Amino acid sequence: MSKKKVIIMGAAGRDFHNFNVYFRENEDYEVVAFTAEQIPGIGDRMYPPELSGPLYPKGIQIYPEEKLPELIEKFDVEQCILAYSDLPYETVGHKIAWVNQLGPDIRFMGPKNTSIKSKKPVVAVCAVRTGCGKSQTSRRVNQILVDFGLKPVNIRHPMPYDPDLTSQIAQRYETLEDLDKYRCT
């Protein structure tokens, strides 16, 4: 059976996460490209081999989303994964219609295939877009947990704030200075 060719559409966040937890070591699929739209300068970069793993020894090219029609044709893509974390409902509908018109199936990935397994209780702080107050909410949630005598730990999916994506493979936040170190917004 041949591998199903896939393009993951996103904004250099949820798309990278979905790849890492589902596609990275999945021999049933070949992710031929990422497309990105919301992060300035992310298009025409590379998701490096250090992150993409042994099935992708050359890494995976990141293209501007506007190139999706030519990429689908060039790579004979069977499936596009819509992996944004913050699109308005109307925009999701437009992207579904666009991909359907281009030919491939379009898919959303739910928590069954994308959640990180944990032996500890998890509190997720999410929002519909950048700038909604996730950082402030996280700080408040952390303080409440500390007040209960717990020791919370924060994690997040990889973010492309450094042009060298390998610089942010793992990040540990212990001090406020670490936020500057990892170029957080």
C-alpha positions, 0 to 999 in steps of 0.5 A, spaced: 500 500 500 502 506 498 503 512 503 497 517 503 500 524 501 498 529 505 499 537 506 498 540 513 495 547 513 496 551 519 500 557 522 506 554 525 503 551 531 497 546 531 500 544 525 507 542 527 504 539 533 499 535 529 505 532 525 509 531 531 504 527 535 501 523 529 504 523 522 512 524 524 513 516 525 506 514 521 508 510 515 501 510 512 502 517 510 507 522 507 507 529 509 509 533 503 509 540 505 506 545 510 502 551 508 502 557 513 498 563 512 498 567 519 506 568 521 510 573 517 516 570 514 514 563 515 512 561 508 518 558 504 522 556 510 524 548 512 521 544 518 528 541 519 530 534 519 532 535 527 524 536 528 521 532 522 524 525 524 527 519 520 522 518 515 523 525 513 531 526 513 531 532 508 525 536 513 519 538 510 518 545 506 513 550 509 510 554 503 505 560 503 498 557 503 497 561 497 501 556 493 496 550 495 493 549 488 500 548 485 502 544 491 496 539 491 498 538 483 505 537 484 505 532 489 498 529 487 496 530 494 490 526 497 488 529 503 489 536 507 489 537 514 486 543 517 490 545 523 489 552 525 488 553 532 484 559 531 480 560 525 473 563 525 467 559 523 466 562 517 474 562 515 474 554 516 468 554 511 471 558 506 478 553 507 474 547 506 470 549 500 477 551 497 480 544 498 474 541 496 474 545 489 482 543 489 480 535 489 483 532 496 479 530 502 480 535 508 480 533 515 480 535 522 484 532 527 481 531 534 484 530 541 484 522 540 489 523 535 493 529 538 493 529 545 499 528 549 498 523 554 499 525 561 499 521 568 498 527 571 491 532 571 491 537 565 488 544 565 488 546 558 488 554 556 486 555 549 483 561 545 480 563 539 486 567 536 492 570 538 491 576 543 485 573 547 489 573 554 492 566 554 498 568 558 494 572 563 489 566 564 495 561 565 498 565 570 492 566 574 490 558 574 498 557 576 497 561 582 490 558 584 494 551 583 500 554 587 495 556 593 492 549 593 499 547 594 500 544 588 506 545 583 504 546 576 508 545 570 507 549 563 508 546 556 506 548 549 507 546 542 513 548 538 512 556 536 516 559 530 519 565 534 526 564 532 528 563 524 532 557 527 526 552 529 531 547 532 533 552 537 526 551 540 525 544 540 525 544 548 523 550 552 524 550 560 520 556 563 523 557 570 524 565 570 521 571 567 528 572 563 526 565 559 520 568 556 525 573 552 530 567 551 525 563 547 522 570 544 515 569 546 510 573 544 
